[in-house]
Amino acid sequence: MLAAGGWLSRTFPKLSPIAFPTRLSYRVDFPFSFSTSAAPATKRVGTHDGSFHCDEALGCFMIRLTHKFYGSQIVRSRDPQVLDALDAVLDVGGVYDPSRDRYDHHQKGFGEVFGHGFVTKLSSAGLVYKHYGLEIIAKELHLNEGHPDLHRLHLEVYKNFIEAVDAIDNGTNQFHTDQPPRYVNNTDLSSRLGRLNFDWMDPDQSPERENEAFQHAMQIAGNEFLQAIDFHVKSWLPARSIVKECLAARKDVDPSGEIMVLSRSCPWKLHIFELEEELKIDPPIKYVIYQDDRSGNWRVQAVAVSTEKFESRKPLPSPWRGLTDVELSKVAGIPGCTFVHISGFIGGNQSYKGALDMAKTSLTA
């Protein structure tokens, strides 16, 4: 981690809907115009025409951020002769060959995955990210590719952004179940970009308008990709460092090692399970104590059994639940208590000592 004033404190540029990080005007050129609209040295990246999906829109955006294909033209066609003449081809052509920058995933026998423990089959977006993601992130952050945090960011951006695009495009269910979903969710990035395709009732379905819609899809997907990098750099990674340091100091708080105090309020739930496994922490953390930024009071929160569940490893004692202030303090035998949630997952106290006493008492309750 670099010191203050290093890359973590860097202010990212706010992108307009039609701007790249280079602040150059974004333009998509198509097969009928590329020979006259750009300099001969411009690289050309192809994808299919017709209806588009999130994976090729995102893949085309990402590949244009690389050194090799920086500012390249996008050519949309299914003509094999056109595609063969291009410098890179995504999501069409029936070939996966990174040595020739061919990144299709529809051909029989294709089963490429990202690796590093991920098993989701890649789409064209995942293929571009697998081969160029490290370079793209390093370039966006002005880092050397050997920086110790870069590999972790590379994996986390895949896990929290790219993998869902791969899975949705390949029809991979999110859960191992035969039961239908309990509700419809059409708010994900893939669904939103899908709605940019022509409606069947639209009277004007010209190639020009279709290409404009694809350009819009690239811009939306690309901006969200850059926002994902921004979040992991400016929020996720600093929070991880704080949680890691606080876990290391947990036995200074209580000899049990089951209570952690945050030195600074941050999104700790994103990290505690992964770091417990990485640091081989046993027994696991039962309570996290932190100061509420608004009230100045202290919170004691029971750690959930997993990131996907609300159930706590060890909820605060049942006689405390639903009580507040004087009544709670009397029942708990701890001065300054302010509340305990009816489920027992969180409580509060006016002082750090009071919150710590609540956590210690709960451990043995």
GIDA-V264135 format. One line per field, one symbol per residue. ss: DSSP state (a for helix, b for strand, c for the rest). burial: # if it has 24 or more other C-alpha atoms within 12 Angstrom, else .. A space follows every 50 residues. Layout:
ss->???
burial->???
//
This chain:
ss->ccccccaaacccccccccbcccccbccccccccaaaaccccccbbbbccc cccaaaaaaaaaacccccccccbbbbcccaaaaacccbbbcccccbbaaa cbbcccccccccbbbccbbbbccaaaaaaaaaaaaaaaaaacccccccca aaaaaaaaaaaaaaaaaaacccccccccccccccccccaaaaaacccccc ccccccaaaaaaaaaaaaaaaaaaaaaaaaaaaaaaaaaaaaaaaaaaca aaacccccbbbccccccaaacaaaaaaaccccccccbbbbbccccccbbb bbcbcccccccbcccccaaacccbaaaaaaaaccccbbbbcccccbbbbc caaaaaaaaaaaaac
burial->......##.........####....######..#........#######. ################..#########....###.###########.... #####......###.....######################.#.....## #########.##########..................##..##.###.. .........#######################################.# ..##..#######.##.######.##....#..#########....#### ####.......######..##.###..##..#.########.######## #############..
//
